[in-house]
Amino acid sequence: MTKVIDKTVLITGASSGIGEATARELAGTGAKLLIGARRTERLEALANELDEAVAWQSLDVTDAESFQAFAAAAQERFGSVDVLINNAGIMPLSPLAALKQDEWSRMIDVNIRGVLNGIAAVLPGFIAQGSGHVVNVASIAAHFVMPSAAVYCATKYAVWAITEGLRQEHDDIRTTIISPGVVDTELGNDITDPQIASALTTWREKSLTPDAIARAIRYALEQPEGVDINEVIVRPTAAGM
């Protein structure tokens, strides 16, 4: 039996991968969805494919004003904001010695600042209504460091730390960290180092599909208000890391 999720849910990075899969997983559960990303043509196609309770809006998570407008649009259309799923992220891996500082900056902007912008956009409303749920997609990279992934791992540990801090500061706001292993998505398609790009292709031979992560997110949302699934680590069964 499908559990009803009578909540308004914001999903970032919803034009592909885990974000798109989560929108598909939650559509039809009773949830009202606002999906956001920069690739608006994909958002529009997805919203049209799903149902009338799915709306879309252009979103740049690195822009605080864009995120504020995103949350405000959900409030205006659906009358509430109950859940934020911070899913947008990038992973241009490279050795530190390559000094790809522009890539470091982009990871910090999207993976950390984007999460903070999302929290800032919804937290005052959550405090005022005495409830809310922030789901942040981190990574197994929040738990250990790999060569060529130092900056990426740092950003995902930051997501873990921010989420745990939010949990400790608010008794009536639920927080969930979703830490996936290797998932077959577009993440990492912007890697400019040919050796690392080749290694990622090998890692993806034993990868999860995005809908596996979407089901984990749905599980966290389905719990009663007094139950908070703080962290879920989801790996492929055959994964060595």
ABEGO torsion letter per residue (X at the ends): XBBBBBBBBBBBGAABEAAAAAAAAABGAGBBBBBBBABAAAAAAAAAABBAABBBBBBBAABAAAAAAAAAAAAAAAGBBABBBBABBBBBBBBAAAGBAAAAAAAAAAAAAAAAAAAAAAAAAAAAAGBEBBBBBBBAAAABBBBGAAAAAAAAAAAAAAAAAAAAABAABBBBBBBBBBBBBABGAABABAAAAAAAAAAAABBBBAAAAAAAAAAAAABBAABBBABBBBBBAABAX
